[in-house]
Structures are given as C-alpha cells and as structure tokens.
Amino acid sequence: MISRALATATLRPMVLALLDGRPEYGYQIISRIRKLSQGQLDWTTGTLYPFLHGLENEGLVESFWQSVENAPRRKYYRLTPAGERALEAERAQWMEVHAMLAPLFATAR
C-alpha cells in the first residue's frame, strides 16, 4: 500500500496530469486515480474537492458547470494556461526524482 505521505506528495502532479487535455469532474478524477493505482490510492471527496478549490484559487484550474443527460449538473475542472505550465514543472521535477531513484533501486540490496 502507498503511504499517506507519498499519496499526499503525488496529489498535485496527478490531478494536474489527469486534467491535461480534457476537463473532468471530481468523481471522475477519483475513479481514474483508483483505477490507475489499482486501488492503492483511494482519495475521498473530502480530500479532492478542497484540493481542487486550492488549485482554482492559485489560478491553475478553472471550473464550469455542465448539464448531463439523465443526471444532475456536474462541476468540471480544466487546466488554465498557468496550470499547463505548472504541470510541465511538476513533470520535470518528478522525472528528475525518478532518474535519481531508478539506479539506486536497481542496485540496492
């Protein structure tokens, strides 16, 4: 199981990456993370929505309401241009961390 500290550290890059190129609503984000992590990350609405509101306050995401056939309206989130730049910075940092850890884990015993 992924530790709480690591799950918290990955929240920002994962949410930004999930919103890259397409808007999503909260439950959709939670479901995709659960699926991508094979159930190891199980974020709740109590974790995700305050985080999304924080990203919105930072100007990294924007939200909009959309009607859905045979369902209540949903609040979708999408990256802003500043969010796209933040995603690129996050991606670069995580790739650097991966590049440092991969050789260490390959030789560690």
Buried (B, 14 or more C-beta within 10 A) or exposed (E): EEEEEEBEBBBBBBBBBBBBEEBBBBEBBBEEBBEEBEEEBEBEEEBBBEBBEEBBEEEBBBBEEEEEEEEEEBEBBBBBEBBBEBBEEBBEEBEEEEEEEEEEEEEEE
